[in-house]
Structures are given as C-alpha cells and as structure tokens.
Amino acid sequence: MMLAQVLGTVVAPYHHPVLEGERLLLVRPVTPTGEATGRARIAIDRVDAGEGDRVLVVDEGNSARQLVGAPEGPVKTVVVGVVDTVELGGTVVFGVD
C-alpha cells in the first residue's frame, strides 16, 4: 500500500470490460508529509475520492483484482481509503490534529 495524492479524473471512452462503470483517478505517490515520490498512475476509485485528496492505494495486481472481483482483469491499482490525518512520532504532518 502507499499514500498518494489525487491529481484528477481519467476519462477512457474505450477500455476493458472489467472497467465498465468504474471511476478512474490519476494518483501520484507521496511521502507522509506530501512530497511527490514516484510516477503518477491510474487507479480505480472505490471510495469516491476527489481531486486533491490524500488517499491510501493498493498497488499490487493480485490484491487489486481481488478487491474489484476480477481475477483475470487488467487491474493493478485501486484507491481504498481517504486519509484524514498522518501522524509521525506524535506530530501531525498532514490533516487535522
């Protein structure tokens, strides 16, 4: 799993049938304090996240396919939670204390 920032929505008029009806987001991995770390990727949204949200992402094919219920589908990355607060060593580095 990783923390990521939602950059926006992805519209794909042609896609694999497994993705029918799924909302796709462009997410970028971030450190706990919010610095970008890694390349952006497309993720299936399971939590109704929005642009600018800090989210928790599963980025491993087998786990992601199980979450979506598509054992043979082209699924690797799924947003599974919206993060309210990140705390490191007793200090809130993101969100509300």
MODELLER restraints for C-alpha pairs under 7 A, 6 or more apart:
rsr = mdl.restraints
at = mdl.atoms
rsr.add(forms.Gaussian(group=physical.xy_distance, feature=features.Distance(at['CA:1:A'], at['CA:56:A']), mean=6.80, stdev=0.5))
rsr.add(forms.Gaussian(group=physical.xy_distance, feature=features.Distance(at['CA:1:A'], at['CA:57:A']), mean=5.45, stdev=0.5))
rsr.add(forms.Gaussian(group=physical.xy_distance, feature=features.Distance(at['CA:1:A'], at['CA:58:A']), mean=4.62, stdev=0.5))
rsr.add(forms.Gaussian(group=physical.xy_distance, feature=features.Distance(at['CA:1:A'], at['CA:59:A']), mean=6.13, stdev=0.5))
rsr.add(forms.Gaussian(group=physical.xy_distance, feature=features.Distance(at['CA:2:A'], at['CA:29:A']), mean=6.77, stdev=0.5))
rsr.add(forms.Gaussian(group=physical.xy_distance, feature=features.Distance(at['CA:2:A'], at['CA:56:A']), mean=5.80, stdev=0.5))
rsr.add(forms.Gaussian(group=physical.xy_distance, feature=features.Distance(at['CA:2:A'], at['CA:57:A']), mean=5.30, stdev=0.5))
rsr.add(forms.Gaussian(group=physical.xy_distance, feature=features.Distance(at['CA:2:A'], at['CA:58:A']), mean=6.68, stdev=0.5))
rsr.add(forms.Gaussian(group=physical.xy_distance, feature=features.Distance(at['CA:3:A'], at['CA:29:A']), mean=5.79, stdev=0.5))
rsr.add(forms.Gaussian(group=physical.xy_distance, feature=features.Distance(at['CA:3:A'], at['CA:30:A']), mean=5.72, stdev=0.5))
rsr.add(forms.Gaussian(group=physical.xy_distance, feature=features.Distance(at['CA:3:A'], at['CA:31:A']), mean=6.87, stdev=0.5))
rsr.add(forms.Gaussian(group=physical.xy_distance, feature=features.Distance(at['CA:3:A'], at['CA:54:A']), mean=6.93, stdev=0.5))
rsr.add(forms.Gaussian(group=physical.xy_distance, feature=features.Distance(at['CA:3:A'], at['CA:55:A']), mean=5.74, stdev=0.5))
rsr.add(forms.Gaussian(group=physical.xy_distance, feature=features.Distance(at['CA:3:A'], at['CA:56:A']), mean=4.88, stdev=0.5))
rsr.add(forms.Gaussian(group=physical.xy_distance, feature=features.Distance(at['CA:3:A'], at['CA:57:A']), mean=6.23, stdev=0.5))
rsr.add(forms.Gaussian(group=physical.xy_distance, feature=features.Distance(at['CA:4:A'], at['CA:27:A']), mean=5.92, stdev=0.5))
rsr.add(forms.Gaussian(group=physical.xy_distance, feature=features.Distance(at['CA:4:A'], at['CA:28:A']), mean=5.14, stdev=0.5))
rsr.add(forms.Gaussian(group=physical.xy_distance, feature=features.Distance(at['CA:4:A'], at['CA:29:A']), mean=4.05, stdev=0.5))
rsr.add(forms.Gaussian(group=physical.xy_distance, feature=features.Distance(at['CA:4:A'], at['CA:30:A']), mean=5.03, stdev=0.5))
rsr.add(forms.Gaussian(group=physical.xy_distance, feature=features.Distance(at['CA:4:A'], at['CA:54:A']), mean=5.71, stdev=0.5))
rsr.add(forms.Gaussian(group=physical.xy_distance, feature=features.Distance(at['CA:4:A'], at['CA:55:A']), mean=5.28, stdev=0.5))
rsr.add(forms.Gaussian(group=physical.xy_distance, feature=features.Distance(at['CA:4:A'], at['CA:56:A']), mean=6.36, stdev=0.5))
rsr.add(forms.Gaussian(group=physical.xy_distance, feature=features.Distance(at['CA:4:A'], at['CA:57:A']), mean=6.80, stdev=0.5))
rsr.add(forms.Gaussian(group=physical.xy_distance, feature=features.Distance(at['CA:5:A'], at['CA:27:A']), mean=5.48, stdev=0.5))
rsr.add(forms.Gaussian(group=physical.xy_distance, feature=features.Distance(at['CA:5:A'], at['CA:28:A']), mean=5.30, stdev=0.5))
rsr.add(forms.Gaussian(group=physical.xy_distance, feature=features.Distance(at['CA:5:A'], at['CA:29:A']), mean=6.40, stdev=0.5))
rsr.add(forms.Gaussian(group=physical.xy_distance, feature=features.Distance(at['CA:5:A'], at['CA:30:A']), mean=6.56, stdev=0.5))
rsr.add(forms.Gaussian(group=physical.xy_distance, feature=features.Distance(at['CA:5:A'], at['CA:52:A']), mean=6.09, stdev=0.5))
rsr.add(forms.Gaussian(group=physical.xy_distance, feature=features.Distance(at['CA:5:A'], at['CA:53:A']), mean=5.78, stdev=0.5))
rsr.add(forms.Gaussian(group=physical.xy_distance, feature=features.Distance(at['CA:5:A'], at['CA:54:A']), mean=4.63, stdev=0.5))
rsr.add(forms.Gaussian(group=physical.xy_distance, feature=features.Distance(at['CA:5:A'], at['CA:55:A']), mean=6.14, stdev=0.5))
rsr.add(forms.Gaussian(group=physical.xy_distance, feature=features.Distance(at['CA:6:A'], at['CA:25:A']), mean=6.77, stdev=0.5))
rsr.add(forms.Gaussian(group=physical.xy_distance, feature=features.Distance(at['CA:6:A'], at['CA:26:A']), mean=6.01, stdev=0.5))
rsr.add(forms.Gaussian(group=physical.xy_distance, feature=features.Distance(at['CA:6:A'], at['CA:27:A']), mean=4.48, stdev=0.5))
rsr.add(forms.Gaussian(group=physical.xy_distance, feature=features.Distance(at['CA:6:A'], at['CA:28:A']), mean=6.59, stdev=0.5))
rsr.add(forms.Gaussian(group=physical.xy_distance, feature=features.Distance(at['CA:6:A'], at['CA:50:A']), mean=6.60, stdev=0.5))
rsr.add(forms.Gaussian(group=physical.xy_distance, feature=features.Distance(at['CA:6:A'], at['CA:51:A']), mean=4.99, stdev=0.5))
rsr.add(forms.Gaussian(group=physical.xy_distance, feature=features.Distance(at['CA:6:A'], at['CA:52:A']), mean=5.14, stdev=0.5))
rsr.add(forms.Gaussian(group=physical.xy_distance, feature=features.Distance(at['CA:6:A'], at['CA:53:A']), mean=5.45, stdev=0.5))
rsr.add(forms.Gaussian(group=physical.xy_distance, feature=features.Distance(at['CA:6:A'], at['CA:54:A']), mean=6.52, stdev=0.5))
rsr.add(forms.Gaussian(group=physical.xy_distance, feature=features.Distance(at['CA:7:A'], at['CA:26:A']), mean=5.41, stdev=0.5))
rsr.add(forms.Gaussian(group=physical.xy_distance, feature=features.Distance(at['CA:7:A'], at['CA:27:A']), mean=5.51, stdev=0.5))
rsr.add(forms.Gaussian(group=physical.xy_distance, feature=features.Distance(at['CA:7:A'], at['CA:28:A']), mean=6.97, stdev=0.5))
rsr.add(forms.Gaussian(group=physical.xy_distance, feature=features.Distance(at['CA:7:A'], at['CA:51:A']), mean=5.44, stdev=0.5))
rsr.add(forms.Gaussian(group=physical.xy_distance, feature=features.Distance(at['CA:7:A'], at['CA:52:A']), mean=6.13, stdev=0.5))
rsr.add(forms.Gaussian(group=physical.xy_distance, feature=features.Distance(at['CA:8:A'], at['CA:25:A']), mean=5.80, stdev=0.5))
rsr.add(forms.Gaussian(group=physical.xy_distance, feature=features.Distance(at['CA:8:A'], at['CA:26:A']), mean=5.34, stdev=0.5))
rsr.add(forms.Gaussian(group=physical.xy_distance, feature=features.Distance(at['CA:8:A'], at['CA:51:A']), mean=4.96, stdev=0.5))
rsr.add(forms.Gaussian(group=physical.xy_distance, feature=features.Distance(at['CA:9:A'], at['CA:24:A']), mean=5.97, stdev=0.5))
rsr.add(forms.Gaussian(group=physical.xy_distance, feature=features.Distance(at['CA:9:A'], at['CA:25:A']), mean=4.45, stdev=0.5))
rsr.add(forms.Gaussian(group=physical.xy_distance, feature=features.Distance(at['CA:9:A'], at['CA:26:A']), mean=5.90, stdev=0.5))
rsr.add(forms.Gaussian(group=physical.xy_distance, feature=features.Distance(at['CA:10:A'], at['CA:24:A']), mean=5.26, stdev=0.5))
rsr.add(forms.Gaussian(group=physical.xy_distance, feature=features.Distance(at['CA:10:A'], at['CA:25:A']), mean=5.39, stdev=0.5))
rsr.add(forms.Gaussian(group=physical.xy_distance, feature=features.Distance(at['CA:10:A'], at['CA:26:A']), mean=6.26, stdev=0.5))
rsr.add(forms.Gaussian(group=physical.xy_distance, feature=features.Distance(at['CA:18:A'], at['CA:70:A']), mean=6.82, stdev=0.5))
rsr.add(forms.Gaussian(group=physical.xy_distance, feature=features.Distance(at['CA:18:A'], at['CA:73:A']), mean=6.03, stdev=0.5))
rsr.add(forms.Gaussian(group=physical.xy_distance, feature=features.Distance(at['CA:22:A'], at['CA:44:A']), mean=6.45, stdev=0.5))
rsr.add(forms.Gaussian(group=physical.xy_distance, feature=features.Distance(at['CA:23:A'], at['CA:44:A']), mean=5.91, stdev=0.5))
rsr.add(forms.Gaussian(group=physical.xy_distance, feature=features.Distance(at['CA:23:A'], at['CA:45:A']), mean=5.48, stdev=0.5))
rsr.add(forms.Gaussian(group=physical.xy_distance, feature=features.Distance(at['CA:24:A'], at['CA:42:A']), mean=6.48, stdev=0.5))
rsr.add(forms.Gaussian(group=physical.xy_distance, feature=features.Distance(at['CA:24:A'], at['CA:43:A']), mean=5.60, stdev=0.5))
rsr.add(forms.Gaussian(group=physical.xy_distance, feature=features.Distance(at['CA:24:A'], at['CA:44:A']), mean=4.75, stdev=0.5))
rsr.add(forms.Gaussian(group=physical.xy_distance, feature=features.Distance(at['CA:24:A'], at['CA:45:A']), mean=5.80, stdev=0.5))
rsr.add(forms.Gaussian(group=physical.xy_distance, feature=features.Distance(at['CA:25:A'], at['CA:42:A']), mean=5.57, stdev=0.5))
rsr.add(forms.Gaussian(group=physical.xy_distance, feature=features.Distance(at['CA:25:A'], at['CA:43:A']), mean=5.26, stdev=0.5))
rsr.add(forms.Gaussian(group=physical.xy_distance, feature=features.Distance(at['CA:25:A'], at['CA:44:A']), mean=6.34, stdev=0.5))
rsr.add(forms.Gaussian(group=physical.xy_distance, feature=features.Distance(at['CA:25:A'], at['CA:45:A']), mean=6.36, stdev=0.5))
rsr.add(forms.Gaussian(group=physical.xy_distance, feature=features.Distance(at['CA:26:A'], at['CA:40:A']), mean=6.55, stdev=0.5))
rsr.add(forms.Gaussian(group=physical.xy_distance, feature=features.Distance(at['CA:26:A'], at['CA:41:A']), mean=5.66, stdev=0.5))
rsr.add(forms.Gaussian(group=physical.xy_distance, feature=features.Distance(at['CA:26:A'], at['CA:42:A']), mean=4.65, stdev=0.5))
rsr.add(forms.Gaussian(group=physical.xy_distance, feature=features.Distance(at['CA:26:A'], at['CA:43:A']), mean=6.36, stdev=0.5))
rsr.add(forms.Gaussian(group=physical.xy_distance, feature=features.Distance(at['CA:27:A'], at['CA:40:A']), mean=5.41, stdev=0.5))
rsr.add(forms.Gaussian(group=physical.xy_distance, feature=features.Distance(at['CA:27:A'], at['CA:41:A']), mean=5.53, stdev=0.5))
rsr.add(forms.Gaussian(group=physical.xy_distance, feature=features.Distance(at['CA:27:A'], at['CA:42:A']), mean=6.22, stdev=0.5))
rsr.add(forms.Gaussian(group=physical.xy_distance, feature=features.Distance(at['CA:27:A'], at['CA:43:A']), mean=6.81, stdev=0.5))
rsr.add(forms.Gaussian(group=physical.xy_distance, feature=features.Distance(at['CA:28:A'], at['CA:36:A']), mean=6.79, stdev=0.5))
rsr.add(forms.Gaussian(group=physical.xy_distance, feature=features.Distance(at['CA:28:A'], at['CA:38:A']), mean=6.94, stdev=0.5))
rsr.add(forms.Gaussian(group=physical.xy_distance, feature=features.Distance(at['CA:28:A'], at['CA:39:A']), mean=6.15, stdev=0.5))
rsr.add(forms.Gaussian(group=physical.xy_distance, feature=features.Distance(at['CA:28:A'], at['CA:40:A']), mean=4.16, stdev=0.5))
rsr.add(forms.Gaussian(group=physical.xy_distance, feature=features.Distance(at['CA:28:A'], at['CA:41:A']), mean=6.43, stdev=0.5))
rsr.add(forms.Gaussian(group=physical.xy_distance, feature=features.Distance(at['CA:29:A'], at['CA:36:A']), mean=6.01, stdev=0.5))
rsr.add(forms.Gaussian(group=physical.xy_distance, feature=features.Distance(at['CA:29:A'], at['CA:37:A']), mean=5.46, stdev=0.5))
rsr.add(forms.Gaussian(group=physical.xy_distance, feature=features.Distance(at['CA:29:A'], at['CA:38:A']), mean=5.78, stdev=0.5))
rsr.add(forms.Gaussian(group=physical.xy_distance, feature=features.Distance(at['CA:29:A'], at['CA:39:A']), mean=6.99, stdev=0.5))
rsr.add(forms.Gaussian(group=physical.xy_distance, feature=features.Distance(at['CA:29:A'], at['CA:40:A']), mean=6.80, stdev=0.5))
rsr.add(forms.Gaussian(group=physical.xy_distance, feature=features.Distance(at['CA:30:A'], at['CA:36:A']), mean=4.42, stdev=0.5))
rsr.add(forms.Gaussian(group=physical.xy_distance, feature=features.Distance(at['CA:30:A'], at['CA:37:A']), mean=5.10, stdev=0.5))
rsr.add(forms.Gaussian(group=physical.xy_distance, feature=features.Distance(at['CA:31:A'], at['CA:37:A']), mean=6.51, stdev=0.5))
rsr.add(forms.Gaussian(group=physical.xy_distance, feature=features.Distance(at['CA:32:A'], at['CA:86:A']), mean=6.48, stdev=0.5))
rsr.add(forms.Gaussian(group=physical.xy_distance, feature=features.Distance(at['CA:33:A'], at['CA:93:A']), mean=5.52, stdev=0.5))
rsr.add(forms.Gaussian(group=physical.xy_distance, feature=features.Distance(at['CA:33:A'], at['CA:94:A']), mean=6.24, stdev=0.5))
rsr.add(forms.Gaussian(group=physical.xy_distance, feature=features.Distance(at['CA:42:A'], at['CA:77:A']), mean=6.96, stdev=0.5))
rsr.add(forms.Gaussian(group=physical.xy_distance, feature=features.Distance(at['CA:43:A'], at['CA:77:A']), mean=4.73, stdev=0.5))
rsr.add(forms.Gaussian(group=physical.xy_distance, feature=features.Distance(at['CA:43:A'], at['CA:78:A']), mean=4.91, stdev=0.5))
rsr.add(forms.Gaussian(group=physical.xy_distance, feature=features.Distance(at['CA:43:A'], at['CA:79:A']), mean=6.23, stdev=0.5))
rsr.add(forms.Gaussian(group=physical.xy_distance, feature=features.Distance(at['CA:44:A'], at['CA:77:A']), mean=6.42, stdev=0.5))
rsr.add(forms.Gaussian(group=physical.xy_distance, feature=features.Distance(at['CA:44:A'], at['CA:78:A']), mean=4.64, stdev=0.5))
rsr.add(forms.Gaussian(group=physical.xy_distance, feature=features.Distance(at['CA:44:A'], at['CA:79:A']), mean=6.04, stdev=0.5))
rsr.add(forms.Gaussian(group=physical.xy_distance, feature=features.Distance(at['CA:45:A'], at['CA:78:A']), mean=6.08, stdev=0.5))
rsr.add(forms.Gaussian(group=physical.xy_distance, feature=features.Distance(at['CA:45:A'], at['CA:79:A']), mean=4.98, stdev=0.5))
rsr.add(forms.Gaussian(group=physical.xy_distance, feature=features.Distance(at['CA:46:A'], at['CA:78:A']), mean=6.97, stdev=0.5))
rsr.add(forms.Gaussian(group=physical.xy_distance, feature=features.Distance(at['CA:46:A'], at['CA:79:A']), mean=5.75, stdev=0.5))
rsr.add(forms.Gaussian(group=physical.xy_distance, feature=features.Distance(at['CA:46:A'], at['CA:80:A']), mean=5.76, stdev=0.5))
rsr.add(forms.Gaussian(group=physical.xy_distance, feature=features.Distance(at['CA:47:A'], at['CA:79:A']), mean=6.77, stdev=0.5))
rsr.add(forms.Gaussian(group=physical.xy_distance, feature=features.Distance(at['CA:47:A'], at['CA:80:A']), mean=6.08, stdev=0.5))
rsr.add(forms.Gaussian(group=physical.xy_distance, feature=features.Distance(at['CA:47:A'], at['CA:81:A']), mean=5.98, stdev=0.5))
rsr.add(forms.Gaussian(group=physical.xy_distance, feature=features.Distance(at['CA:49:A'], at['CA:82:A']), mean=6.57, stdev=0.5))
rsr.add(forms.Gaussian(group=physical.xy_distance, feature=features.Distance(at['CA:53:A'], at['CA:82:A']), mean=6.89, stdev=0.5))
rsr.add(forms.Gaussian(group=physical.xy_distance, feature=features.Distance(at['CA:54:A'], at['CA:82:A']), mean=6.11, stdev=0.5))
rsr.add(forms.Gaussian(group=physical.xy_distance, feature=features.Distance(at['CA:54:A'], at['CA:83:A']), mean=5.45, stdev=0.5))
rsr.add(forms.Gaussian(group=physical.xy_distance, feature=features.Distance(at['CA:55:A'], at['CA:79:A']), mean=6.69, stdev=0.5))
rsr.add(forms.Gaussian(group=physical.xy_distance, feature=features.Distance(at['CA:55:A'], at['CA:81:A']), mean=5.56, stdev=0.5))
rsr.add(forms.Gaussian(group=physical.xy_distance, feature=features.Distance(at['CA:55:A'], at['CA:82:A']), mean=4.39, stdev=0.5))
rsr.add(forms.Gaussian(group=physical.xy_distance, feature=features.Distance(at['CA:55:A'], at['CA:83:A']), mean=5.19, stdev=0.5))
rsr.add(forms.Gaussian(group=physical.xy_distance, feature=features.Distance(at['CA:56:A'], at['CA:79:A']), mean=6.01, stdev=0.5))
rsr.add(forms.Gaussian(group=physical.xy_distance, feature=features.Distance(at['CA:56:A'], at['CA:80:A']), mean=5.78, stdev=0.5))
rsr.add(forms.Gaussian(group=physical.xy_distance, feature=features.Distance(at['CA:56:A'], at['CA:81:A']), mean=4.92, stdev=0.5))
rsr.add(forms.Gaussian(group=physical.xy_distance, feature=features.Distance(at['CA:56:A'], at['CA:82:A']), mean=6.17, stdev=0.5))
rsr.add(forms.Gaussian(group=physical.xy_distance, feature=features.Distance(at['CA:56:A'], at['CA:83:A']), mean=6.58, stdev=0.5))
rsr.add(forms.Gaussian(group=physical.xy_distance, feature=features.Distance(at['CA:57:A'], at['CA:77:A']), mean=6.84, stdev=0.5))
rsr.add(forms.Gaussian(group=physical.xy_distance, feature=features.Distance(at['CA:57:A'], at['CA:78:A']), mean=5.66, stdev=0.5))
rsr.add(forms.Gaussian(group=physical.xy_distance, feature=features.Distance(at['CA:57:A'], at['CA:79:A']), mean=4.46, stdev=0.5))
rsr.add(forms.Gaussian(group=physical.xy_distance, feature=features.Distance(at['CA:57:A'], at['CA:80:A']), mean=5.68, stdev=0.5))
rsr.add(forms.Gaussian(group=physical.xy_distance, feature=features.Distance(at['CA:58:A'], at['CA:64:A']), mean=6.29, stdev=0.5))
rsr.add(forms.Gaussian(group=physical.xy_distance, feature=features.Distance(at['CA:58:A'], at['CA:77:A']), mean=5.61, stdev=0.5))
rsr.add(forms.Gaussian(group=physical.xy_distance, feature=features.Distance(at['CA:58:A'], at['CA:78:A']), mean=5.30, stdev=0.5))
rsr.add(forms.Gaussian(group=physical.xy_distance, feature=features.Distance(at['CA:58:A'], at['CA:79:A']), mean=6.42, stdev=0.5))
rsr.add(forms.Gaussian(group=physical.xy_distance, feature=features.Distance(at['CA:58:A'], at['CA:80:A']), mean=6.86, stdev=0.5))
rsr.add(forms.Gaussian(group=physical.xy_distance, feature=features.Distance(at['CA:59:A'], at['CA:76:A']), mean=5.71, stdev=0.5))
rsr.add(forms.Gaussian(group=physical.xy_distance, feature=features.Distance(at['CA:59:A'], at['CA:77:A']), mean=4.37, stdev=0.5))
rsr.add(forms.Gaussian(group=physical.xy_distance, feature=features.Distance(at['CA:59:A'], at['CA:78:A']), mean=6.63, stdev=0.5))
rsr.add(forms.Gaussian(group=physical.xy_distance, feature=features.Distance(at['CA:60:A'], at['CA:76:A']), mean=5.37, stdev=0.5))
rsr.add(forms.Gaussian(group=physical.xy_distance, feature=features.Distance(at['CA:60:A'], at['CA:77:A']), mean=6.43, stdev=0.5))
rsr.add(forms.Gaussian(group=physical.xy_distance, feature=features.Distance(at['CA:61:A'], at['CA:75:A']), mean=6.02, stdev=0.5))
rsr.add(forms.Gaussian(group=physical.xy_distance, feature=features.Distance(at['CA:61:A'], at['CA:76:A']), mean=3.96, stdev=0.5))
rsr.add(forms.Gaussian(group=physical.xy_distance, feature=features.Distance(at['CA:61:A'], at['CA:77:A']), mean=6.94, stdev=0.5))
rsr.add(forms.Gaussian(group=physical.xy_distance, feature=features.Distance(at['CA:64:A'], at['CA:75:A']), mean=6.21, stdev=0.5))
rsr.add(forms.Gaussian(group=physical.xy_distance, feature=features.Distance(at['CA:64:A'], at['CA:76:A']), mean=5.42, stdev=0.5))
rsr.add(forms.Gaussian(group=physical.xy_distance, feature=features.Distance(at['CA:64:A'], at['CA:77:A']), mean=5.94, stdev=0.5))
rsr.add(forms.Gaussian(group=physical.xy_distance, feature=features.Distance(at['CA:64:A'], at['CA:78:A']), mean=5.87, stdev=0.5))
rsr.add(forms.Gaussian(group=physical.xy_distance, feature=features.Distance(at['CA:65:A'], at['CA:71:A']), mean=5.40, stdev=0.5))
rsr.add(forms.Gaussian(group=physical.xy_distance, feature=features.Distance(at['CA:65:A'], at['CA:73:A']), mean=6.76, stdev=0.5))
rsr.add(forms.Gaussian(group=physical.xy_distance, feature=features.Distance(at['CA:65:A'], at['CA:75:A']), mean=5.57, stdev=0.5))
rsr.add(forms.Gaussian(group=physical.xy_distance, feature=features.Distance(at['CA:65:A'], at['CA:76:A']), mean=6.82, stdev=0.5))
rsr.add(forms.Gaussian(group=physical.xy_distance, feature=features.Distance(at['CA:84:A'], at['CA:95:A']), mean=5.59, stdev=0.5))
rsr.add(forms.Gaussian(group=physical.xy_distance, feature=features.Distance(at['CA:85:A'], at['CA:92:A']), mean=6.95, stdev=0.5))
rsr.add(forms.Gaussian(group=physical.xy_distance, feature=features.Distance(at['CA:85:A'], at['CA:94:A']), mean=5.34, stdev=0.5))
rsr.add(forms.Gaussian(group=physical.xy_distance, feature=features.Distance(at['CA:85:A'], at['CA:95:A']), mean=4.34, stdev=0.5))
rsr.add(forms.Gaussian(group=physical.xy_distance, feature=features.Distance(at['CA:85:A'], at['CA:96:A']), mean=6.09, stdev=0.5))
rsr.add(forms.Gaussian(group=physical.xy_distance, feature=features.Distance(at['CA:86:A'], at['CA:92:A']), mean=5.84, stdev=0.5))
rsr.add(forms.Gaussian(group=physical.xy_distance, feature=features.Distance(at['CA:86:A'], at['CA:93:A']), mean=5.75, stdev=0.5))
rsr.add(forms.Gaussian(group=physical.xy_distance, feature=features.Distance(at['CA:86:A'], at['CA:94:A']), mean=5.02, stdev=0.5))
rsr.add(forms.Gaussian(group=physical.xy_distance, feature=features.Distance(at['CA:86:A'], at['CA:95:A']), mean=6.58, stdev=0.5))
rsr.add(forms.Gaussian(group=physical.xy_distance, feature=features.Distance(at['CA:87:A'], at['CA:93:A']), mean=5.69, stdev=0.5))
